[in-house]
Amino acid sequence: MSYDITHSNENASDGTLTDGAAAPRRGYQPTDEKDFGTESMETLQRAAAELSFLLDRDYPRETAVEFVGNRYQFTTRQRLFLNRGVSGEAKRAARAAKHLKLEDLRGRDVCIDGFNVIVPLEVALVRSPLIRAQDGAIRDLAGINGTYRSVEQTMQAIDLVLDLLTEAQVASATFYFDRPVRNSGRLAKTIADYVRALANIQPSLPKVQAALVDNVDSELAGRAYVATNDSAVIDHCQSWASLDAAALDRVDDAWVLDAIAPDEDPLYPDPARDILEADASTFGTSAASDEKGPASRIPMIPISVQDPGDTFLS
């Protein structure tokens, strides 16, 4: 059984939807094949190790991403990959300490960060790029920008989530959606109606409901058993799980990009030490020291690279 949320199609260039257009891939841009090809990923993962190194020494994120991005002349999409994929080892460890596996949700009341769980699965189902972030979360390169519209894969994504909840034998689950996002009410109603219909033919389905709130991040702060990939939500909740990470095993040919190379030492990557040694005067710090501490001053990063044809995301 499926429900139409809106009959419209996604524009490949910006992820918005327009009536009557062909339906391309959610979260995909034509430049992604080059930006995230094998050769590009080797460079991106080297840069990610450098960024992680800098973040662990308390350099401002925005400045560090800009510096590393300019060093490698990255495109806007590649910089977004770094920003969403790299947390730093200290943050990774803190988030890992309260990370839950699917089996840990058994018998629990689960709070689901609605858009943050559904959209990455929509992206996975059309083989657009996803990021397996340093902290273990799954993040996409798409954007809602105040308006959500369904794609052909929306109900498939919802089914994947419901299957996981049933398999985990959760006591209940609530999808939370931001009321200010356009069409959030329509999606919440779709889920509620769909679950009500499924309950008649699938008795093992747990109690599932959908709620609209003014701010999902605030609603989930301090809660336990939160399903999300959002770094801010993860940092402020008691415990979290990535349903998307569990669901990817059920998606054929998902395009998942590792932010950090599996064999990389996130604490002392040689490339990061090289970058600090090469640019010690810019950062005003010594790369030879292994001591972790706050930056003595904000790095003065020269803007030397422009990305022709790129526009920064708002």
Residue, then its C-alpha position, 0 to 999 in steps of 0.5 A: m500500500s502506498y500514499d502520494i504525498t505530492h505529485s511532483n518531481e525533483n529538479a536535479s540541480d537543487g533538490t527541489l521539486t517541480d510539477g511535470a519534470a522528469a524525476p531524477r535522483r534525490g540528492y544527486q548532482p551530475t558533478d558527483e561522479k567526478d567529485f566523489g570518484t575513486e581518485s577524488m575520494e583518496t584526496l578527500q579522505r586525506a583532507a578529512a584526516e587533516l580536518s579531523f586533526l585540526l578540529d581536535r585541536d579546537y580550530p573553528r570548524e568553518t575556518a578549518v573546512e575553508f582552509v582545507g578546502n582551499r588547500y585542495q581546491f575542492t568544489t562546494r559539494q566536496r567541502l559539504f562532504l567534509n563538513r558533514g562527514v568529519s567530526g574530529e576524534a574527540k567528538r566521535a568518541a563522545r558520540a560512540a559512547k552513547h551509540l546504540k545498536l538496533e538490538d538495543l532498541r528492543g522494548r523501548d519507546v523510540c523517538i525518530d528524527g523524521f526528515n533526518v531518517i527518511v531523506p537519507l534513505e530516499v537518497a540511498l534508494v536512487r544511488s545518490p551519494l551518502i556519507r558514512a561519517q566519522d561518528g558512524a552516522i549516515r548523512d546525505l548531500a541533499g537539502i530540504n531548505g524549508t520545503y519537503r516534497s516526496v519522491e517515488q522512493t518516499m514510501q519505500a524509505i518509510d517501509l524500510v524504517l517500519d521493517l527495522l522497528t518491527e525487527a527490533q521489537v520496539a515498544s513504540a515509535t514516534f516520528y517527529f517532524d518540524r512544523p515550519v517545514r512545508n508539507s511536514g503535516r502531509l508527510a506526518k498524516t501519510i505515515a499515520d494513515y499508512v501505519r493504521a492500514l498496516a496494523n490490520i494486516q501486520p499485527s507484529l507492527p509496533k505502535v507508531q505515530a507521527a507528531l508535528v513540533d515547532n523544533v525537532d532538535s529541541e524536542l529530542a534534546g535530553r531524550a533517550y533512544v533517539a533515531t537520528n543522524d543529526s550531529a546536534v541532536i546526537d550531542h544533546c540526547q542521552s542515546w542514539a541509533s542510526l536506523d539508516a546505517a542498519a537499513l543500508d544492508r537492505v538497499d542494493d548498490a547504495w553509494v556510501l562514501d567513507a569520510i575517513a579511510p578505514d586504515e587512517d589513524p584519526l589521532y595523528p594522521d601524517p597528512a595533518r601533521d604535514i599541513l601544520e608544518a607547511d602552514a605553521s606561520t598561518f596557524g600560529t602554532s607548532a605542529a611538532s607538539d603532540e599536545k592537544g589544546p585550544a588554538s592560540r588564535i583563530p587562523m588567518i586563512p587566505i582565500s586563494v581559490q574560487d570554484p568556477g560555477d559553484t554557488f555556496l549552499s544557503 
